Amino acid sequence: MLARKHDGTYRMCIDFRKLVQYAKKDAIPLPRTDDLLEALGKAQWTVMPFGLTNGPASFTRLMNLALSADSGLIWTHYLVYLDDIII
């Protein structure tokens, strides 16, 4: 459905509750925030929000797989935290 924003424009809203009720709960350990901030230094980052159950955990797992977490580049060239990729 479309919902009117405060400025009069519209945004699309999707109700995922029926889909979420069938989703198997997933979990992945979160890295320590102080380690993330230390690794970032003065780098910039962009947030990619998710609204589905398991979105952040699935995204983290997929990005670590796609960016080859075993390549040795994680923590030196990129970080994945919930729904963020920091390169």
Backbone as a printed PyTorch tensor [residue, N CA C, xyz], in Angstrom:
tensor([[[  0.8350,  -1.1670,   0.0000],
         [  0.0000,   0.0000,   0.0000],
         [  0.8880,   1.2400,   0.0000]],

        [[  0.3500,   2.3460,  -0.3490],
         [  1.0750,   3.6060,  -0.3250],
         [  0.6360,   4.4000,   0.9040]],

        [[  1.5900,   4.9580,   1.6000],
         [  1.3080,   5.7800,   2.7790],
         [  1.8460,   7.1820,   2.5250]],

        [[  1.0730,   8.1610,   2.9360],
         [  1.4720,   9.5550,   2.7470],
         [  2.4810,   9.9560,   3.8200]],

        [[  3.5970,  10.5680,   3.3810],
         [  4.6030,  11.0750,   4.3170],
         [  4.2080,  12.4800,   4.7690]],

        [[  4.9300,  13.0000,   5.7680],
         [  4.6150,  14.3280,   6.3150],
         [  4.7280,  15.4230,   5.2580]],

        [[  5.6290,  15.2300,   4.2800],
         [  5.8010,  16.2700,   3.2510],
         [  4.8000,  16.1340,   2.1050]],

        [[  3.8700,  15.1820,   2.1990],
         [  2.8390,  15.0230,   1.1770],
         [  3.1680,  13.9950,   0.1140]],

        [[  4.4140,  13.5530,   0.0230],
         [  4.7750,  12.5260,  -0.9450],
         [  4.3730,  11.1580,  -0.3970]],

        [[  4.4550,  10.1550,  -1.2430],
         [  4.0610,   8.8090,  -0.8390],
         [  5.2630,   7.8940,  -0.7210]],

        [[  5.1240,   6.8820,   0.1270],
         [  6.1230,   5.8270,   0.2210],
         [  5.3910,   4.4950,   0.2120]],

        [[  6.0580,   3.4640,  -0.3440],
         [  5.4540,   2.1590,  -0.4120],
         [  5.6700,   1.4230,   0.9120]],

        [[  4.6250,   0.8310,   1.4490],
         [  4.7070,   0.0420,   2.6790],
         [  4.2830,  -1.3820,   2.3480]],

        [[  5.0980,  -2.3380,   2.7530],
         [  4.8080,  -3.7460,   2.5100],
         [  4.6740,  -4.4500,   3.8480]],

        [[  3.6020,  -5.1940,   4.0190],
         [  3.3530,  -5.9360,   5.2580],
         [  3.9410,  -7.3370,   5.1080]],

        [[  5.0460,  -7.6060,   5.8000],
         [  5.7280,  -8.8910,   5.7050],
         [  5.3170,  -9.8560,   6.8180]],

        [[  4.2970,  -9.5210,   7.6170],
         [  3.9670, -10.3550,   8.7740],
         [  3.6280, -11.7910,   8.4010]],

        [[  2.9110, -12.0230,   7.3060],
         [  2.5710, -13.3970,   6.9150],
         [  3.8220, -14.1610,   6.4880]],

        [[  4.7290, -13.5120,   5.8190],
         [  5.9830, -14.1580,   5.4280],
         [  6.8520, -14.4420,   6.6460]],

        [[  6.9270, -13.4950,   7.5670],
         [  7.7800, -13.6210,   8.7470],
         [  7.3400, -14.7740,   9.6440]],

        [[  6.0410, -15.0520,   9.6910],
         [  5.5690, -16.1240,  10.5720],
         [  6.0800, -17.4910,  10.1520]],

        [[  6.5050, -17.6460,   8.8990],
         [  7.0480, -18.9180,   8.4150],
         [  8.5720, -18.9500,   8.4090]],

        [[  9.2000, -17.8520,   8.7080],
         [ 10.6670, -17.7730,   8.6680],
         [ 11.2730, -18.4880,   9.8660]],

        [[ 12.3110, -19.2400,   9.6190],
         [ 13.0480, -19.8880,  10.6980],
         [ 13.9960, -18.8610,  11.2880]],

        [[ 13.9660, -18.7050,  12.6070],
         [ 14.8170, -17.7180,  13.2660],
         [ 16.2850, -18.0780,  13.0620]],

        [[ 17.0900, -17.0810,  12.8230],
         [ 18.5040, -17.2560,  12.5460],
         [ 19.2970, -16.3240,  13.4520]],

        [[ 20.5060, -16.6940,  13.7550],
         [ 21.3480, -15.8380,  14.5920],
         [ 22.7950, -15.9710,  14.1440]],

        [[ 23.5350, -14.8890,  14.2850],
         [ 24.9670, -14.8870,  13.9870],
         [ 25.6140, -13.9810,  15.0320]],

        [[ 26.7650, -14.3600,  15.5660],
         [ 27.3830, -13.5190,  16.5940],
         [ 27.7370, -12.1310,  16.0530]],

        [[ 27.4950, -11.1210,  16.8680],
         [ 27.8270,  -9.7550,  16.4770],
         [ 29.2700,  -9.4430,  16.8600]],

        [[ 29.9920,  -8.7690,  15.9770],
         [ 31.3390,  -8.3460,  16.3540],
         [ 31.2750,  -7.2400,  17.4010]],

        [[ 32.3530,  -7.0820,  18.1430],
         [ 32.4080,  -6.0390,  19.1630],
         [ 32.4610,  -4.6690,  18.5000]],

        [[ 31.6590,  -3.7540,  19.0070],
         [ 31.5710,  -2.4190,  18.4250],
         [ 32.9060,  -1.6840,  18.4790]],

        [[ 33.6410,  -1.8180,  19.5740],
         [ 34.9200,  -1.1120,  19.6610],
         [ 35.9150,  -1.6540,  18.6470]],

        [[ 35.8650,  -2.9570,  18.3390],
         [ 36.7280,  -3.5080,  17.2850],
         [ 36.3610,  -2.9380,  15.9210]],

        [[ 35.0360,  -2.8210,  15.6600],
         [ 34.5810,  -2.2470,  14.3920],
         [ 35.0460,  -0.8050,  14.2350]],

        [[ 34.8430,  -0.0020,  15.2750],
         [ 35.2120,   1.4050,  15.1970],
         [ 36.7170,   1.5840,  15.0590]],

        [[ 37.4910,   0.7540,  15.7320],
         [ 38.9420,   0.8280,  15.6100],
         [ 39.3840,   0.4550,  14.1980]],

        [[ 38.7580,  -0.5650,  13.6210],
         [ 39.1120,  -0.9910,  12.2670],
         [ 38.7110,   0.0510,  11.2210]],

        [[ 37.6500,   0.8120,  11.5080],
         [ 37.1730,   1.8090,  10.5500],
         [ 38.0770,   3.0230,  10.4310]],

        [[ 38.6440,   3.4420,  11.5210],
         [ 39.4440,   4.6590,  11.4730],
         [ 38.5870,   5.8340,  11.0610]],

        [[ 38.9600,   6.5160,   9.9980],
         [ 38.2130,   7.6830,   9.5130],
         [ 37.4030,   7.3650,   8.2600]],

        [[ 37.1580,   6.0780,   7.9920],
         [ 36.4160,   5.6790,   6.7940],
         [ 34.9510,   6.0880,   6.8980]],

        [[ 34.2920,   6.2360,   5.7450],
         [ 32.8590,   6.5130,   5.7070],
         [ 32.1390,   5.2090,   5.4640]],

        [[ 30.8240,   5.1730,   5.7960],
         [ 30.0430,   3.9650,   5.5950],
         [ 28.6150,   4.3140,   5.2310]],

        [[ 27.9190,   3.3370,   4.6520],
         [ 26.5400,   3.5000,   4.2360],
         [ 25.7030,   2.3870,   4.8540]],

        [[ 24.5130,   2.7020,   5.2900],
         [ 23.6270,   1.7320,   5.9210],
         [ 22.5940,   1.2610,   4.9050]],

        [[ 22.3400,  -0.0340,   4.8790],
         [ 21.3080,  -0.6070,   4.0290],
         [ 20.2760,  -1.2810,   4.9230]],

        [[ 19.1110,  -0.6460,   5.1560],
         [ 18.1500,  -1.1900,   6.1140],
         [ 17.3960,  -2.4030,   5.5780]],

        [[ 17.0130,  -3.2670,   6.4790],
         [ 16.1850,  -4.4270,   6.1720],
         [ 14.9800,  -4.4170,   7.0790]],

        [[ 13.8620,  -4.9760,   6.6410],
         [ 12.6720,  -5.0210,   7.4650],
         [ 12.1720,  -6.4270,   7.7180]],

        [[ 12.8160,  -7.4280,   7.1330],
         [ 12.3790,  -8.8000,   7.2990],
         [ 13.0640,  -9.4750,   8.4710]],

        [[ 12.3880, -10.4740,   9.0530],
         [ 13.0330, -11.2970,  10.0670],
         [ 14.2440, -11.9630,   9.4370]],

        [[ 15.3300, -12.0150,  10.1510],
         [ 16.5950, -12.6160,   9.7070],
         [ 17.3110, -11.7920,   8.6460]],

        [[ 16.7790, -10.6410,   8.2900],
         [ 17.4250,  -9.8260,   7.2690],
         [ 18.8800,  -9.5260,   7.5910]],

        [[ 19.1830,  -8.9290,   8.7490],
         [ 20.5700,  -8.6090,   9.0700],
         [ 21.4720,  -9.8450,   9.1740]],

        [[ 20.9800, -10.9190,   9.8080],
         [ 21.8040, -12.1230,   9.9400],
         [ 22.0620, -12.7630,   8.5820]],

        [[ 21.0210, -12.8450,   7.7520],
         [ 21.1860, -13.4210,   6.4140],
         [ 22.1110, -12.5540,   5.5640]],

        [[ 21.9480, -11.2450,   5.6720],
         [ 22.7920, -10.3220,   4.9170],
         [ 24.2490, -10.4630,   5.3420]],

        [[ 24.4950, -10.5210,   6.6500],
         [ 25.8650, -10.6700,   7.1520],
         [ 26.4930, -11.9470,   6.6350]],

        [[ 25.7620, -13.0510,   6.7450],
         [ 26.2810, -14.3420,   6.2870],
         [ 26.5590, -14.3110,   4.7770]],

        [[ 25.6170, -13.7850,   4.0030],
         [ 25.7780, -13.7280,   2.5500],
         [ 26.9620, -12.8500,   2.1530]],

        [[ 27.0980, -11.6960,   2.7860],
         [ 28.1980, -10.8000,   2.4350],
         [ 29.5510, -11.3880,   2.8290]],

        [[ 29.6160, -12.0420,   3.9840],
         [ 30.8720, -12.6950,   4.3580],
         [ 31.2160, -13.8020,   3.3630]],

        [[ 30.1960, -14.5290,   2.8970],
         [ 30.4280, -15.5660,   1.9000],
         [ 30.8230, -14.9430,   0.5600]],

        [[ 30.0680, -13.9420,   0.1300],
         [ 30.3300, -13.3110,  -1.1660],
         [ 31.6810, -12.6080,  -1.2100]],

        [[ 32.0630, -11.9910,  -0.1130],
         [ 33.3350, -11.2750,  -0.0680],
         [ 34.4680, -12.1640,   0.4300]],

        [[ 34.2060, -13.4580,   0.5280],
         [ 35.1970, -14.4590,   0.9260],
         [ 35.8600, -14.1060,   2.2510]],

        [[ 35.1350, -14.3820,   3.3260],
         [ 35.6420, -14.0910,   4.6680],
         [ 36.9700, -14.7910,   4.9450]],

        [[ 37.2430, -15.8980,   4.2510],
         [ 38.5010, -16.6150,   4.4690],
         [ 39.6520, -16.0560,   3.6300]],

        [[ 39.4120, -14.9610,   2.9020],
         [ 40.4660, -14.3620,   2.0760],
         [ 41.4550, -13.5430,   2.8960]],

        [[ 41.1210, -13.3020,   4.1660],
         [ 41.9920, -12.5000,   5.0170],
         [ 41.7380, -11.0020,   4.9040]],

        [[ 40.7330, -10.5970,   4.1250],
         [ 40.4480,  -9.1730,   3.9420],
         [ 39.4850,  -8.6240,   4.9810]],

        [[ 38.7280,  -9.5060,   5.6420],
         [ 37.8080,  -9.0200,   6.6690],
         [ 38.6250,  -8.4310,   7.8070]],

        [[ 38.1670,  -7.3330,   8.3590],
         [ 38.7920,  -6.5500,   9.4290],
         [ 39.9380,  -5.6830,   8.9170]],

        [[ 40.4290,  -5.9160,   7.7070],
         [ 41.4690,  -5.0320,   7.1710],
         [ 40.9500,  -4.2050,   6.0010]],

        [[ 40.0860,  -4.7830,   5.1600],
         [ 39.5730,  -4.0780,   3.9900],
         [ 38.0560,  -3.9150,   3.9940]],

        [[ 37.3540,  -4.7630,   4.7090],
         [ 35.9050,  -4.6100,   4.8060],
         [ 35.4040,  -5.1960,   6.1190]],

        [[ 34.2310,  -4.7030,   6.5230],
         [ 33.5300,  -5.1950,   7.7080],
         [ 32.0610,  -5.3590,   7.3410]],

        [[ 31.4320,  -6.3770,   7.8820],
         [ 29.9900,  -6.5600,   7.7230],
         [ 29.4010,  -6.5710,   9.1200]],

        [[ 28.4460,  -5.6860,   9.3590],
         [ 27.8240,  -5.5780,  10.6750],
         [ 26.3210,  -5.4180,  10.5000]],

        [[ 25.5650,  -6.4170,  10.9200],
         [ 24.1120,  -6.4450,  10.7730],
         [ 23.7190,  -6.1680,   9.3280]],

        [[ 23.2810,  -4.9600,   9.0150],
         [ 22.8600,  -4.6590,   7.6490],
         [ 23.7560,  -3.6210,   6.9740]],

        [[ 25.0030,  -3.5540,   7.4090],
         [ 25.9720,  -2.5880,   6.8530],
         [ 27.1660,  -3.3200,   6.2440]],

        [[ 27.6690,  -2.7830,   5.1480],
         [ 28.9710,  -3.2070,   4.6160],
         [ 29.8640,  -1.9910,   4.6390]],

        [[ 31.0090,  -2.1310,   5.2600],
         [ 31.9540,  -1.0320,   5.3410],
         [ 33.2010,  -1.4720,   4.5990]],

        [[ 33.5150,  -0.7910,   3.5060],
         [ 34.6650,  -1.1690,   2.6820],
         [ 35.6930,  -0.0660,   2.7270]]])
